[in-house]
Amino acid sequence: FFFLMIRRPPRSTQSRSSAASDVYKRQIDNNAYPSPLNYHGFKKSICTSINEVICHGIPDDRPLQDGDIVNLDISVYYKGFHADLNETYCVGNVSDSSKHLVEETYRCLEKAISICKPGVLYREVGNVIGKHAADKGLSVVRSYTGHGVGHFFHQAPNVPHYPNNKASGVMRPGHIFTIEPMINQGTWKDVTWKD
């Protein structure tokens, strides 16, 4: 398991030397556009989710601290298509429980990818992720899912990450979609903040 740790954290996720600033510049320099910028009023070019923030975190001036875990979610519109990726990083010396969360979330992703092939029901992704998470004492967020990748930002198919979901659809050649397991310590329930 490859574990990337940021040894010297940037001042914040919004500082001029931050990932958000660098990603925006690189996208524009390469004739691309950050998909989240102005999407439903979102005012930033990437999402930076720190610690308990599950997803869609807004880059801000909060200083990053030794022990933080930070997820960077980068989406880009290029030549008529939206693409989406994210990765979680450990800042300095993280707790064993944070390492466990990051590592097992990645394992959930690997296990889900391993079943993808034509003929598999999309709902099976959630069954695989849910079993692994539960076996490791973790829970799976139900409010957000993976999604199709293409001409529209967040298009079909809907790819839930939790077990016993009712997602419709079967994987076929040519389908392009994301699997983005959001795994929690404690409950699977989330709270949406005002911003």
C-alpha positions in Angstrom: 0.0 0.0 0.0 1.4 3.3 -1.1 1.0 5.9 1.7 1.8 9.5 0.6 2.4 11.8 3.5 2.8 15.6 3.1 5.8 16.3 5.3 5.6 20.0 5.3 2.0 21.1 5.0 1.1 24.2 3.0 -0.3 27.0 5.0 -3.9 26.3 3.9 -5.9 24.8 1.1 -6.5 28.3 -0.4 -3.0 29.9 -0.1 -1.2 30.9 -3.2 1.1 28.0 -3.0 -1.8 25.5 -2.4 -3.0 22.6 -4.6 -6.1 24.6 -5.5 -4.2 27.5 -7.0 -1.8 25.2 -8.8 -4.5 22.9 -10.2 -6.5 25.9 -11.5 -3.5 27.4 -13.3 -2.5 24.0 -14.8 -6.1 23.4 -16.1 -6.3 26.9 -17.7 -2.8 26.6 -19.2 -3.9 23.4 -20.9 -7.2 24.7 -22.3 -9.3 22.9 -19.7 -11.8 24.3 -17.2 -12.4 23.2 -13.6 -15.8 21.5 -13.6 -16.8 22.5 -10.0 -16.2 26.2 -10.5 -19.6 27.9 -10.4 -21.4 24.5 -10.4 -24.5 25.1 -8.3 -22.8 28.2 -6.9 -19.5 26.5 -5.9 -16.9 29.2 -5.9 -13.7 27.1 -6.1 -11.9 25.1 -8.7 -11.4 21.9 -6.6 -12.8 20.4 -3.4 -10.6 20.0 -0.4 -12.1 17.9 2.4 -10.2 17.9 5.7 -10.7 15.4 8.4 -14.4 15.0 9.2 -15.5 16.6 6.0 -16.8 13.8 3.8 -16.7 15.5 0.4 -17.1 18.7 -1.5 -15.1 20.7 1.1 -14.3 24.3 0.1 -10.7 25.5 0.1 -10.2 28.1 2.8 -7.7 29.8 5.0 -7.7 27.2 7.8 -4.1 26.2 8.4 -3.4 22.6 7.8 -2.1 20.8 10.9 0.2 17.9 11.6 -2.1 14.9 11.7 -4.8 16.1 9.3 -6.1 13.9 6.4 -6.9 15.9 3.3 -8.9 14.7 0.3 -8.3 16.6 -3.0 -11.2 16.1 -5.5 -10.3 17.4 -8.9 -12.7 17.5 -11.8 -11.9 19.0 -15.2 -13.8 19.8 -18.4 -11.6 19.1 -21.4 -12.5 18.7 -25.1 -16.2 18.2 -24.3 -15.8 15.8 -21.4 -15.8 16.0 -17.7 -13.2 13.8 -15.8 -13.1 13.3 -12.1 -10.5 12.0 -9.7 -9.6 12.3 -6.0 -6.9 11.2 -3.6 -6.5 11.4 0.2 -3.2 12.5 1.7 -1.9 12.3 5.3 -0.3 15.5 6.6 2.7 14.7 8.8 2.2 12.3 11.6 -1.4 11.0 11.5 -3.0 8.8 14.2 -3.3 5.1 13.7 -7.1 5.4 13.4 -6.7 8.0 10.6 -4.2 5.7 8.8 -6.6 2.8 9.2 -9.4 4.9 7.7 -7.4 6.1 4.7 -5.9 2.6 4.0 -9.1 0.7 4.3 -11.0 3.2 2.1 -8.3 2.6 -0.6 -8.8 -1.2 -0.1 -12.6 -0.7 -0.6 -11.8 1.0 -3.9 -9.5 -1.7 -5.0 -12.0 -4.4 -4.2 -14.7 -2.6 -6.1 -12.6 -2.1 -9.1 -11.7 -5.8 -9.1 -15.3 -6.8 -9.8 -15.9 -4.4 -12.7 -16.5 -6.1 -16.0 -19.4 -6.4 -18.5 -22.5 -7.9 -17.0 -21.9 -6.9 -13.4 -24.8 -5.0 -11.8 -23.8 -1.5 -10.6 -25.4 -2.3 -7.2 -22.7 -4.9 -6.6 -20.1 -2.2 -6.2 -21.9 -1.2 -2.9 -22.1 -4.7 -1.7 -18.3 -5.3 -2.1 -17.4 -1.9 -0.5 -20.0 -2.3 2.3 -18.7 -5.8 3.3 -15.1 -4.7 3.4 -15.8 -1.5 5.4 -18.0 -3.4 7.9 -15.3 -6.1 8.3 -12.9 -3.3 9.2 -15.2 -1.6 11.7 -16.1 1.3 9.3 -19.3 2.6 7.7 -20.2 3.7 4.2 -21.7 7.1 3.5 -25.1 6.8 1.7 -25.7 10.4 0.6 -23.1 10.5 -2.1 -22.3 8.1 -4.9 -20.0 7.4 -7.8 -21.4 8.5 -11.2 -21.0 8.4 -14.9 -18.2 10.3 -16.6 -18.9 12.1 -19.9 -20.4 15.1 -21.5 -22.3 16.1 -18.3 -20.9 16.6 -14.8 -22.2 13.8 -12.6 -24.3 11.9 -15.2 -25.7 8.4 -15.1 -25.1 5.7 -14.0 -25.5 6.2 -10.3 -23.0 4.0 -8.5 -23.9 3.7 -4.7 -21.1 2.6 -2.5 -23.3 1.1 0.3 -24.7 -2.4 0.4 -28.3 -3.5 -0.4 -28.8 -0.4 -2.6 -31.4 -0.4 -5.4 -29.2 1.0 -8.2 -30.3 -0.1 -11.6 -28.1 -0.9 -14.6 -25.5 -3.3 -15.7 -21.9 -2.6 -16.7 -21.4 -2.7 -20.4 -18.3 -2.1 -22.7 -17.8 1.6 -23.1 -19.3 2.6 -19.8 -17.1 5.1 -17.9 -17.9 5.8 -14.3 -16.3 6.7 -11.0 -16.1 4.7 -7.8 -15.5 7.1 -4.9 -16.1 5.3 -1.6 -16.7 7.6 1.2 -16.0 5.7 4.4 -16.5 6.9 8.0 -15.4 6.0 11.4 -18.6 5.7 13.4 -21.9 6.3 11.8 -22.6 6.4 8.0 -24.9 9.4 8.5 -23.7 12.9 7.5 -24.7 16.5 8.2 -24.7 19.1 5.4 -23.1 22.4 6.5 -24.6 25.7 5.4 -21.7 26.6 3.1 
